[in-house]
Amino acid sequence: MSGSPRDHTGYLPIAEHGLIGDLRSVALVGTDGTIDWYCCPSFDAPSVFASILDAERGGCFELAATVPARTKQFYFPDTNVLITRFYTEDGVGEVQDFMPVDGDMVETERHRLIRRVVCVRGSIPFRTRVAPRFDYGAQPHTLRMVGDVAVFETPKLSLGLTATVPLETDGPDVRADFKLSEGESAVFALDQVGGEVTPRRCARTEAEEQFNSTVAYWRHWLSASKYRGRWREMVHRSALTLKLLTYAPTGAIVAAPTTSLPEQLGGERNWDYRYVWVRDAAFCVYALLRLGFTSEAEAFMDFLIRHVSPDGHGHSGPLQIMYGIDGRTDLTERELGHLEGHQGSAPVRVGNAAADQLQLDIYGALIDSIYLYDKWAKPISSDQWDDVSALVDWVCENWDQPDEGIWETRGGRKNFLYSRLMCWVAIERAIRMANRRGLPADLNRWRECRDTIYRRIMKRGWSETRQAFVQHEDGDVLDAAVLMMPLTKFIAPTDPKWLSTLDALTEELVSDSLVYRYDPTASPDGLRGDEGTFSICSFWYVEAMVHAGRIDEARLAFEKMLTYANHLGLYAEEISNTGEQQGNFPQAFTHLALISAAFNLDRALG
C-alpha cells in the first residue's frame, strides 16, 4: 500500500483519521484510505470494521494506491464529505468517502457507505480489500456472490458490497485491483441488506447524485449558523462534528462515536463513550443554541421527554448519568478479551458501569440547558416545567450527598465542589425560569436551599492554605472543574478569591495552555496510570481568562490549543505529553467547549 504512518503492528495514531456519518452511525477513515472503525446500523451496534482496536482481528476496508504515495485528507468545504488524496509519481487520485443522509426510510435503512475513487491527474493503480469482522470480530460470516454483488452474511446482520470494477473473493474477504487514468472513477457501495432492503448496484451516476445531495444536505444544515466571528472554520467544523454525533431517530447525542481508545497507551483507562451522557448532551445543546441550531436542541428535549423522566427513582437519583441512544437504561459493562486494544491497550470495553454512579452535577447541566432553550428557542411546556420542578425539589433534598463527581472517579464518593456548584446552578436557573414566566414554584424553599449551597461552597470549598477553591470540601487538591465557577455566574470573574484560584490553577495544572483535570497522585481516582491534559478544561481555561479580562493570555492559549487539533480540526478527549490525541475520538465535550470559548473570546475582542 501507500507510504502510510501505520506502525509495524498495523495501527495508525488516533489523530490520523477523519469522520463520516449518516446521523445513525459513523465510520473513521484513516489518512491512508482504510476504514478502521464502523458500527452498523447504529453508533452502539457491534462493530463491522474495528482494526483501530485490533489490527489483526478487527476487520477493515482498505482502499489505496498500490504504488508509493503521499496522502492528504480534507473535508469537501462546509460538509462532512471526506476526501483522501494520493500523490504518486505517475498521478494524483482521491477517495471521496461519505454516507448519504437524505432519502426515504427504506433507503435510510440501507445505511449506505459510498467510497468513490477518482483519478484527477495521470494514472494510478489502486487496490481494495474489504474484510468485515462482525460483532467486534467474534462472529464468523459467510460470503456469497449474487451476480456482481458480494453479500457478507451473519444471522443478525448482512452487508452487500457493489462496485463498478470486478470483485474477487479471497476466503471471507473481497479484493479488487484496478487502474484509473485521468478523469476515470470507480465506485464502491456498502449497504446493510435484508428485509425490504435488497442488494442494489451503485452506478457512477447514482454515486454522483448521492454525492451532490449529501453535499447539499450538509451545506443547507450549516447555513443556519449565526456565527460570523474569527475562527469560523474551526467553529463550523466543530458544529458539523457535533451534528455527526447526533442519533437522528431519537435526538440523542453521543459523547463520542468510539469505544476503548486509550487515554494513555498501554493504560486501563479505556471506556465506551457511544452513549448519551446527560451532562455532555446538555452542554452540546448550549453550544448548538449559541450558533443558532435550535432544531437539534428541540430534538434533544424530545429525547428527554420520551426517555428521561424523573419518575423512576433509581439508587442514583431520578436521572441516570447516561442512557442508550434509544433511551435504554441497561448499559452493562463487559470486556472483549479477544481484542488486543488500540496499539495493545487492553481491555476493550463495551457498555459502561459508570451509568450507575451518582453524579449530582448533571442536574445543573440539564436544567441550565432547559433554561437556555426556554429563553432562546421556545418556551417549555407545563409538563416539562413539572418535571423540572420535581428535579429541583429532589436536588434540594439531596445536594449535600457525597458523589462520584464529573470525572467519574472509581475511587469512592466525595463532597466534590463541582457537584455542589452545579446543584446551585440547577436551583438558580429554575428560579429564573419561574420568575421570568410566572411559573408555580416553591420559591422560598428553593431560594433558601440555593443560598445554603452558596455559603457552603464559599466556606468549605475554599482552602486558606492554597488560597484557592479546591476539588472537594475540606481538602486542598486543585481541580480544573472549578473553572466553571465564573462561567456559570456563581462568582464574579474578577472576585479576588477567583483570581487567586485562577493563578493557582495556572501554576499547578496548566502546561503550555493545556490543562490537566487534577493530579491523580494527589487525588487517587481508583485507576492505574497517568493521563493527558483534558481538552475541555483547556477551553474552559480560555473562557475563564476571557471573563477575568486577561484577553491577550486567553487568545494566545486558544491559538495554541488550535495547533493541537488533527489535520481536519478534530479533537479526542485528551492530549498526551508529546501532543498526540488520546482517548475516544472525536469527543463532543471538546468540540462544544471550543465553540463556547471561540464565541466568548471573539465577543471580548470586539
C-alpha positions as CSV (number, residue, x, y, z in Angstrom):
1,M,0.0,0.0,0.0
2,S,1.0,3.6,0.1
3,G,3.7,5.0,2.4
4,S,1.4,5.5,5.4
5,P,2.2,6.3,9.0
6,R,0.9,2.9,10.3
7,D,3.3,1.5,12.8
8,H,4.9,-2.0,12.4
9,T,1.9,-3.6,14.2
10,G,-0.6,-2.1,11.8
11,Y,-2.0,0.9,13.7
12,L,-2.5,4.5,12.7
13,P,-2.4,7.0,15.5
14,I,-5.9,8.0,16.7
15,A,-5.5,11.5,15.2
16,E,-4.7,10.1,11.7
17,H,-8.5,9.7,11.0
18,G,-11.4,11.6,9.6
19,L,-15.1,11.1,10.4
20,I,-18.1,10.5,8.1
21,G,-21.6,9.5,9.1
22,D,-25.3,9.5,8.4
23,L,-26.8,10.6,11.8
24,R,-27.2,7.0,12.8
25,S,-23.6,5.7,12.8
26,V,-20.1,6.9,11.7
27,A,-17.0,5.5,10.1
28,L,-13.4,6.5,10.9
29,V,-11.3,6.8,7.7
30,G,-7.5,6.7,8.1
31,T,-5.2,9.0,6.2
32,D,-4.1,6.0,4.2
33,G,-7.6,5.4,3.0
34,T,-8.5,2.5,5.3
35,I,-11.8,2.5,7.2
36,D,-10.6,1.4,10.7
37,W,-13.9,1.7,12.6
38,Y,-17.6,1.3,11.6
39,C,-20.6,0.1,13.5
40,C,-23.8,-0.8,11.7
41,P,-26.6,0.1,11.9
42,S,-26.1,2.5,14.8
43,F,-23.4,4.1,17.0
44,D,-23.7,1.5,19.7
45,A,-24.2,-1.6,17.4
46,P,-21.3,-4.1,17.4
47,S,-18.5,-3.2,15.0
48,V,-18.1,-4.4,11.4
49,F,-14.7,-2.8,11.0
50,A,-12.6,-2.4,14.2
51,S,-9.0,-2.5,13.1
52,I,-8.4,0.6,15.3
53,L,-8.9,-1.8,18.3
54,D,-7.3,-4.8,16.8
55,A,-5.2,-4.6,13.6
56,E,-5.4,-8.4,13.1
57,R,-8.9,-9.4,14.2
58,G,-10.9,-6.2,14.0
59,G,-11.7,-6.0,10.3
60,C,-11.2,-3.1,7.9
61,F,-12.0,-1.7,4.4
62,E,-8.7,-0.8,2.7
63,L,-8.7,1.4,-0.4
64,A,-5.4,3.0,-1.6
65,A,-2.9,3.4,-4.4
66,T,-0.8,0.3,-4.8
67,V,2.3,2.4,-5.5
68,P,4.2,4.6,-3.0
69,A,2.1,7.7,-2.3
70,R,2.0,10.7,-0.1
71,T,-1.5,11.3,1.3
72,K,-3.5,14.3,2.5
73,Q,-7.0,14.5,3.8
74,F,-9.5,17.3,3.9
75,Y,-13.3,17.8,4.0
76,F,-15.2,19.0,1.0
77,P,-15.8,22.6,2.1
78,D,-18.7,23.0,4.6
79,T,-19.6,19.3,4.6
80,N,-18.9,16.0,6.3
81,V,-17.8,14.5,2.9
82,L,-14.2,13.4,3.4
83,I,-11.5,13.4,0.7
84,T,-8.3,11.4,0.9
85,R,-5.8,12.3,-1.8
86,F,-3.0,10.1,-3.1
87,Y,0.1,11.8,-4.7
88,T,2.2,9.3,-6.7
89,E,5.0,9.7,-9.3
90,D,2.5,9.0,-12.1
91,G,-0.5,10.9,-11.0
92,V,-2.9,12.2,-8.3
93,G,-6.0,10.4,-7.2
94,E,-8.6,10.8,-4.5
95,V,-11.1,8.7,-2.5
96,Q,-14.3,10.5,-1.7
97,D,-16.0,9.0,1.4
98,F,-19.5,9.8,2.6
99,M,-22.7,8.3,3.9
100,P,-25.9,9.7,2.2
101,V,-28.1,11.4,4.7
102,D,-31.3,12.2,3.0
103,G,-33.7,9.7,1.3
104,D,-36.8,7.7,2.2
105,M,-37.0,5.3,5.2
106,V,-36.1,2.2,3.2
107,E,-33.0,3.9,1.8
108,T,-32.2,5.1,5.3
109,E,-32.3,1.5,6.5
110,R,-29.6,0.8,3.9
111,H,-27.0,2.7,5.9
112,R,-25.1,3.1,2.7
113,L,-21.4,3.9,2.8
114,I,-20.0,5.1,-0.5
115,R,-16.3,5.2,-1.5
116,R,-15.7,6.9,-4.8
117,V,-12.2,6.8,-6.3
118,V,-11.3,9.4,-8.9
119,C,-8.0,9.8,-10.8
120,V,-7.5,13.6,-11.3
121,R,-4.1,13.6,-13.0
122,G,-2.0,11.0,-14.8
123,S,-2.8,7.3,-14.0
124,I,-2.8,5.3,-10.7
125,P,-3.2,1.6,-9.8
126,F,-5.5,1.1,-6.8
127,R,-6.3,-1.9,-4.6
128,T,-9.1,-2.5,-2.2
129,R,-9.7,-5.2,0.4
130,V,-13.0,-5.4,2.2
131,A,-12.7,-7.6,5.3
132,P,-15.6,-7.2,7.7
133,R,-15.4,-8.9,11.1
134,F,-18.9,-8.9,12.6
135,D,-19.8,-8.4,16.3
136,Y,-16.4,-6.9,17.3
137,G,-14.6,-9.7,15.4
138,A,-16.4,-12.5,17.3
139,Q,-19.0,-13.6,14.7
140,P,-17.8,-15.5,11.6
141,H,-19.7,-14.7,8.4
142,T,-20.3,-16.4,5.0
143,L,-19.6,-14.7,1.7
144,R,-21.5,-15.3,-1.5
145,M,-21.6,-13.6,-4.8
146,V,-25.1,-12.7,-6.1
147,G,-24.3,-11.7,-9.6
148,D,-21.7,-9.0,-9.2
149,V,-22.8,-8.1,-5.6
150,A,-20.8,-9.6,-2.7
151,V,-23.0,-10.4,0.3
152,F,-21.4,-10.9,3.7
153,E,-23.9,-12.7,5.9
154,T,-24.3,-13.4,9.6
155,P,-27.5,-14.4,11.5
156,K,-28.1,-10.8,12.7
157,L,-26.6,-8.6,10.1
158,S,-25.8,-8.8,6.4
159,L,-23.9,-6.4,4.2
160,G,-23.9,-6.1,0.4
161,L,-20.9,-4.7,-1.5
162,T,-21.3,-3.4,-5.0
163,A,-18.6,-2.0,-7.2
164,T,-18.1,-0.7,-10.7
165,V,-14.9,-2.8,-11.0
166,P,-14.7,-6.6,-10.9
167,L,-14.6,-8.1,-7.4
168,E,-12.7,-11.3,-6.4
169,T,-13.4,-13.4,-3.3
170,D,-10.5,-14.2,-1.1
171,G,-11.7,-16.5,1.7
172,P,-14.1,-14.5,3.8
173,D,-12.9,-11.2,2.2
174,V,-13.3,-9.4,-1.1
175,R,-10.5,-7.8,-3.2
176,A,-10.1,-5.8,-6.3
177,D,-7.2,-4.4,-8.2
178,F,-7.8,-1.7,-10.8
179,K,-6.1,1.1,-12.6
180,L,-7.6,4.5,-13.3
181,S,-6.5,7.1,-15.8
182,E,-7.2,10.9,-15.6
183,G,-10.9,11.5,-15.4
184,E,-11.9,7.9,-14.7
185,S,-13.6,6.8,-11.5
186,A,-14.6,3.7,-9.6
187,V,-17.4,3.4,-7.0
188,F,-17.8,1.0,-4.0
189,A,-21.0,1.0,-2.0
190,L,-21.5,-1.0,1.2
191,D,-25.2,-1.4,2.2
192,Q,-27.0,-3.2,5.1
193,V,-29.2,-5.6,3.3
194,G,-32.1,-7.8,4.5
195,G,-35.9,-7.4,4.9
196,E,-37.1,-4.7,2.5
197,V,-33.6,-3.6,1.6
198,T,-32.3,-5.7,-1.3
199,P,-28.7,-5.6,-2.7
200,R,-28.6,-2.8,-5.3
201,R,-25.8,-1.7,-7.5
202,C,-24.5,1.8,-7.1
203,A,-23.7,3.1,-10.6
204,R,-21.5,6.1,-11.2
205,T,-24.5,8.3,-11.9
206,E,-26.2,7.3,-8.7
207,A,-23.0,7.9,-6.7
208,E,-22.7,11.3,-8.3
209,E,-26.3,12.1,-7.4
210,Q,-25.9,10.9,-3.8
211,F,-22.6,12.9,-3.5
212,N,-24.4,16.0,-4.6
213,S,-27.4,15.6,-2.4
214,T,-25.1,14.8,0.6
215,V,-23.1,17.9,0.0
216,A,-26.3,19.9,-0.4
217,Y,-27.7,18.5,2.9
218,W,-24.6,19.5,4.9
219,R,-24.3,22.9,3.4
220,H,-28.0,23.6,4.0
221,W,-27.7,22.5,7.6
222,L,-24.6,24.7,8.2
223,S,-26.2,27.7,6.6
224,A,-28.4,28.1,9.7
225,S,-25.2,29.0,11.8
226,K,-25.2,32.6,13.1
227,Y,-21.5,32.6,13.9
228,R,-19.6,35.2,11.8
229,G,-16.6,35.7,14.1
230,R,-12.9,34.8,13.9
231,W,-12.1,31.1,13.8
232,R,-15.2,30.4,11.7
233,E,-13.7,27.4,10.0
234,M,-12.8,25.7,13.4
235,V,-16.2,26.6,14.9
236,H,-18.1,25.3,11.9
237,R,-16.0,22.1,11.8
238,S,-16.9,21.6,15.5
239,A,-20.6,22.1,14.8
240,L,-20.5,19.7,11.9
241,T,-18.8,17.2,14.1
242,L,-21.4,17.6,16.9
243,K,-24.1,17.1,14.3
244,L,-22.5,13.8,13.2
245,L,-22.7,12.6,16.8
246,T,-26.5,13.1,16.8
247,Y,-28.7,10.0,16.5
248,A,-31.5,11.3,14.3
249,P,-34.2,8.8,15.2
250,T,-34.3,9.9,18.8
251,G,-32.4,13.2,19.0
252,A,-29.8,11.6,21.3
253,I,-26.2,13.0,21.2
254,V,-23.4,10.6,21.9
255,A,-20.3,11.6,23.9
256,A,-18.0,10.1,21.2
257,P,-18.6,7.5,18.4
258,T,-15.9,5.1,19.6
259,T,-15.1,2.8,22.5
260,S,-11.9,2.0,24.4
261,L,-9.5,4.3,22.6
262,P,-6.9,4.7,25.4
263,E,-6.5,7.8,27.5
264,Q,-2.9,6.5,27.9
265,L,-1.2,4.0,25.5
266,G,-0.9,0.7,27.4
267,G,-3.2,2.0,30.2
268,E,-6.5,0.7,31.5
269,R,-8.5,4.0,31.1
270,N,-10.4,2.7,28.1
271,W,-14.1,3.4,28.1
272,D,-17.2,3.1,25.9
273,Y,-18.5,6.5,25.0
274,R,-21.2,5.6,22.5
275,Y,-24.0,6.7,24.8
276,V,-25.8,9.8,25.9
277,W,-24.3,11.5,28.9
278,V,-26.9,13.9,30.3
279,R,-24.1,16.4,31.0
280,D,-22.3,16.2,27.6
281,A,-25.6,16.3,25.7
282,A,-26.9,19.3,27.7
283,F,-23.6,21.2,27.1
284,C,-24.0,20.3,23.4
285,V,-27.4,21.9,23.3
286,Y,-25.9,25.0,24.8
287,A,-23.2,25.1,22.1
288,L,-25.6,24.5,19.2
289,L,-28.1,27.1,20.6
290,R,-25.2,29.6,20.7
291,L,-24.8,29.1,17.0
292,G,-28.5,29.2,16.1
293,F,-29.2,25.4,15.7
294,T,-32.5,25.2,17.5
295,S,-33.9,22.1,15.9
296,E,-31.1,19.9,17.4
297,A,-31.9,21.4,20.8
298,E,-35.6,20.7,20.3
299,A,-34.8,17.1,19.2
300,F,-32.8,16.5,22.4
301,M,-35.6,18.0,24.5
302,D,-37.9,15.5,22.8
303,F,-35.4,12.7,23.7
304,L,-35.6,13.9,27.4
305,I,-39.4,14.0,27.4
306,R,-39.7,10.5,25.9
307,H,-36.9,8.7,27.7
308,V,-35.6,10.6,30.7
309,S,-38.5,11.1,33.0
310,P,-37.7,11.9,36.6
311,D,-40.4,9.4,37.9
312,G,-38.2,6.3,38.1
313,H,-36.0,6.9,41.2
314,G,-33.0,4.6,40.8
315,H,-30.5,4.2,43.5
316,S,-28.5,7.0,41.9
317,G,-31.4,9.5,41.9
318,P,-34.2,10.3,39.5
319,L,-31.9,10.5,36.5
320,Q,-29.1,8.2,35.3
321,I,-26.0,10.0,34.3
322,M,-26.2,8.3,30.9
323,Y,-28.6,6.4,28.6
324,G,-28.5,4.4,25.4
325,I,-29.2,6.3,22.2
326,D,-32.7,4.7,22.3
327,G,-33.2,5.7,25.9
328,R,-32.4,2.3,27.4
329,T,-31.0,2.3,30.9
330,D,-29.2,-1.0,31.0
331,L,-25.6,-0.3,29.8
332,T,-23.9,-3.3,31.4
333,E,-20.1,-3.1,31.0
334,R,-18.1,-6.1,29.8
335,E,-14.6,-6.7,28.4
336,L,-13.9,-8.1,25.0
337,G,-10.9,-10.3,25.8
338,H,-10.3,-11.5,22.2
339,L,-9.4,-7.9,21.0
340,E,-5.9,-6.6,21.9
341,G,-6.9,-2.9,22.1
342,H,-5.5,0.1,20.2
343,Q,-1.7,-0.4,20.0
344,G,-2.1,-3.2,22.6
345,S,-4.0,-1.1,25.1
346,A,-6.4,-3.6,26.7
347,P,-9.0,-4.0,27.9
348,V,-11.5,-3.2,25.2
349,R,-14.8,-2.5,26.9
350,V,-18.4,-2.3,25.7
351,G,-21.1,-0.9,28.0
352,N,-20.3,1.5,30.8
353,A,-20.5,0.7,34.5
354,A,-20.4,4.4,35.4
355,A,-24.1,4.5,34.4
356,D,-24.9,3.5,38.0
357,Q,-22.9,6.3,39.6
358,L,-24.3,9.3,41.4
359,Q,-23.1,12.5,39.7
360,L,-25.1,15.4,41.1
361,D,-23.7,17.9,38.6
362,I,-25.9,16.5,35.8
363,Y,-28.9,18.2,37.3
364,G,-27.3,21.6,36.9
365,A,-26.1,20.9,33.3
366,L,-29.5,19.7,32.3
367,I,-31.6,22.5,33.9
368,D,-29.2,25.1,32.6
369,S,-29.7,23.8,29.0
370,I,-33.5,23.7,29.5
371,Y,-33.3,27.3,30.8
372,L,-31.4,28.4,27.7
373,Y,-33.7,26.5,25.4
374,D,-36.7,28.2,27.1
375,K,-35.0,31.6,26.6
376,W,-33.5,31.3,23.2
377,A,-35.5,28.6,21.3
378,K,-39.0,28.0,22.6
379,P,-40.9,28.1,25.9
380,I,-41.0,24.8,27.6
381,S,-44.4,23.2,28.2
382,S,-46.3,22.9,31.5
383,D,-45.5,19.2,31.7
384,Q,-41.8,19.9,31.2
385,W,-42.0,22.5,33.9
386,D,-43.5,19.9,36.3
387,D,-40.5,17.6,35.5
388,V,-38.0,20.5,36.1
389,S,-39.8,21.3,39.4
390,A,-39.6,17.7,40.5
391,L,-35.9,17.6,39.8
392,V,-35.2,20.8,41.7
393,D,-37.2,19.5,44.7
394,W,-35.0,16.4,44.6
395,V,-31.8,18.4,44.3
396,C,-32.9,20.5,47.4
397,E,-33.3,17.2,49.3
398,N,-30.1,15.6,48.1
399,W,-27.4,18.2,47.1
400,D,-25.2,17.5,50.2
401,Q,-24.5,13.8,49.5
402,P,-21.0,12.8,48.5
403,D,-20.9,11.5,44.9
404,E,-18.6,10.2,42.2
405,G,-18.3,13.7,40.5
406,I,-17.9,14.9,36.9
407,W,-14.7,12.8,36.4
408,E,-16.5,9.6,37.2
409,T,-13.7,8.5,39.6
410,R,-13.8,5.0,40.7
411,G,-12.0,5.9,44.0
412,G,-15.0,6.4,46.2
413,R,-17.5,9.2,46.8
414,K,-16.5,12.6,48.0
415,N,-18.1,16.1,48.6
416,F,-17.0,17.5,45.2
417,L,-17.1,21.3,44.8
418,Y,-18.2,21.0,41.2
419,S,-21.2,18.8,42.1
420,R,-22.3,21.4,44.7
421,L,-21.8,24.2,42.2
422,M,-24.0,22.5,39.6
423,C,-26.7,21.8,42.2
424,W,-26.6,25.6,42.9
425,V,-27.0,26.1,39.1
426,A,-30.0,23.7,38.9
427,I,-31.9,25.7,41.5
428,E,-30.8,29.1,40.4
429,R,-31.8,28.6,36.8
430,A,-35.2,27.1,37.8
431,I,-35.8,30.2,40.0
432,R,-35.0,32.4,37.0
433,M,-37.4,30.5,34.8
434,A,-40.2,30.6,37.4
435,N,-39.7,34.4,37.8
436,R,-39.5,35.2,34.1
437,R,-42.6,33.3,33.2
438,G,-44.5,33.4,36.5
439,L,-44.5,29.6,36.8
440,P,-45.6,27.9,40.0
441,A,-42.7,27.0,42.3
442,D,-41.8,26.7,46.0
443,L,-39.6,29.7,45.6
444,N,-39.0,30.3,49.3
445,R,-37.6,26.8,49.8
446,W,-35.6,26.9,46.5
447,R,-34.0,30.3,47.4
448,E,-33.1,29.1,50.9
449,C,-31.5,26.0,49.5
450,R,-29.7,27.9,46.8
451,D,-28.2,30.3,49.4
452,T,-27.2,27.5,51.7
453,I,-25.2,25.8,48.9
454,Y,-23.6,29.1,48.0
455,R,-22.4,29.7,51.6
456,R,-21.3,26.1,52.0
457,I,-19.1,26.3,48.8
458,M,-17.6,29.6,50.0
459,K,-16.8,28.3,53.4
460,R,-15.8,24.7,52.8
461,G,-14.8,24.7,49.1
462,W,-12.2,27.4,49.8
463,S,-8.7,26.5,51.1
464,E,-6.9,29.1,53.1
465,T,-3.6,27.3,52.7
466,R,-3.9,27.1,48.8
467,Q,-5.7,30.4,48.5
468,A,-7.9,28.7,46.0
469,F,-11.2,26.8,45.6
470,V,-10.4,23.1,45.6
471,Q,-11.7,19.8,44.4
472,H,-13.7,18.7,47.4
473,E,-14.7,20.0,50.7
474,D,-12.1,20.4,53.5
475,G,-9.3,19.3,51.1
476,D,-6.5,21.1,49.2
477,V,-6.4,19.3,45.9
478,L,-6.9,21.5,42.8
479,D,-9.3,20.5,40.1
480,A,-9.9,22.2,36.7
481,A,-13.6,21.7,37.0
482,V,-13.7,24.7,39.3
483,L,-13.0,26.8,36.1
484,M,-16.8,26.5,35.7
485,M,-17.4,28.8,38.7
486,P,-17.3,32.1,36.8
487,L,-18.7,30.5,33.6
488,T,-21.9,29.5,35.5
489,K,-22.1,33.0,37.0
490,F,-21.6,31.6,40.5
491,I,-18.8,34.0,41.3
492,A,-17.7,37.3,39.7
493,P,-14.9,36.6,37.3
494,T,-12.8,39.4,38.9
495,D,-13.5,38.4,42.5
496,P,-10.2,38.3,44.4
497,K,-10.8,34.7,45.6
498,W,-11.5,33.7,42.0
499,L,-8.4,35.4,40.5
500,S,-6.3,33.8,43.2
501,T,-7.8,30.4,42.2
502,L,-7.1,31.1,38.6
503,D,-3.4,31.8,39.4
504,A,-3.1,28.6,41.5
505,L,-4.6,26.5,38.6
506,T,-2.3,28.2,36.1
507,E,0.7,27.3,38.2
508,E,-0.2,23.7,39.0
509,L,-2.5,22.3,36.3
510,V,-1.6,24.3,33.1
511,S,1.2,23.2,30.8
512,D,1.7,25.4,27.7
513,S,-2.1,26.3,27.6
514,L,-3.0,22.7,28.1
515,V,-4.9,21.9,31.3
516,Y,-4.8,18.7,33.4
517,R,-8.1,17.7,35.2
518,Y,-6.4,17.1,38.5
519,D,-3.3,15.4,39.8
520,P,-4.2,11.7,40.2
521,T,-1.3,11.2,42.7
522,A,-2.8,13.9,45.0
523,S,-6.4,12.7,44.4
524,P,-6.4,9.0,43.8
525,D,-9.2,8.1,41.3
526,G,-9.1,4.3,41.7
527,L,-7.3,3.7,38.4
528,R,-3.7,2.9,37.4
529,G,-1.6,5.1,35.1
530,D,-1.4,8.7,34.1
531,E,-3.5,10.6,31.7
532,G,-3.0,13.5,29.3
533,T,-4.3,17.0,29.5
534,F,-8.1,17.3,29.2
535,S,-9.1,19.3,26.2
536,I,-12.4,20.6,27.5
537,C,-10.6,22.0,30.5
538,S,-8.1,23.8,28.2
539,F,-11.1,25.6,26.5
540,W,-12.7,26.3,29.9
541,Y,-9.4,27.9,30.9
542,V,-9.5,30.2,27.9
543,E,-13.1,31.2,28.7
544,A,-12.3,31.8,32.4
545,M,-9.4,34.1,31.4
546,V,-11.7,36.0,28.9
547,H,-14.1,36.7,31.7
548,A,-11.3,37.7,34.1
549,G,-10.2,40.3,31.5
550,R,-7.0,38.5,30.6
551,I,-7.8,38.7,26.9
552,D,-4.3,38.6,25.4
553,E,-3.4,35.5,27.5
554,A,-6.8,33.9,26.6
555,R,-6.2,34.5,22.9
556,L,-2.7,33.0,23.0
557,A,-3.9,29.9,24.9
558,F,-6.8,29.5,22.4
559,E,-4.5,29.8,19.3
560,K,-2.1,27.3,20.9
561,M,-4.9,24.9,21.6
562,L,-5.9,25.1,17.9
563,T,-2.5,23.8,16.9
564,Y,-3.2,20.6,18.8
565,A,-6.2,19.7,16.6
566,N,-5.7,17.0,14.0
567,H,-5.3,17.8,10.3
568,L,-9.1,18.1,9.9
569,G,-9.7,20.2,13.0
570,L,-10.8,17.2,15.1
571,Y,-10.0,16.5,18.8
572,A,-10.1,13.5,21.0
573,E,-10.7,13.8,24.8
574,E,-7.1,14.3,25.8
575,I,-3.7,15.4,24.5
576,S,-0.5,13.5,25.5
577,N,2.8,14.9,26.7
578,T,4.0,14.7,23.1
579,G,0.9,16.4,21.6
580,E,-0.9,13.3,20.4
581,Q,-4.6,12.9,20.6
582,Q,-5.7,10.4,23.3
583,G,-9.0,8.8,24.2
584,N,-12.2,8.4,22.3
585,F,-12.4,10.3,19.0
586,P,-13.8,12.7,18.2
587,Q,-15.1,13.9,21.5
588,A,-18.3,16.0,21.7
589,F,-17.1,17.6,25.0
590,T,-14.0,19.1,23.4
591,H,-15.8,20.4,20.4
592,L,-18.6,22.1,22.3
593,A,-16.1,23.7,24.6
594,L,-14.2,25.0,21.6
595,I,-17.4,26.6,20.2
596,S,-18.1,28.3,23.6
597,A,-14.5,29.6,24.0
598,A,-14.4,30.9,20.4
599,F,-17.7,32.6,20.8
600,N,-16.8,34.4,24.1
601,L,-13.3,35.2,23.1
602,D,-14.4,36.7,19.8
603,R,-17.0,38.8,21.6
604,A,-14.4,40.1,24.0
605,L,-12.1,41.0,21.2
606,G,-14.9,43.0,19.6
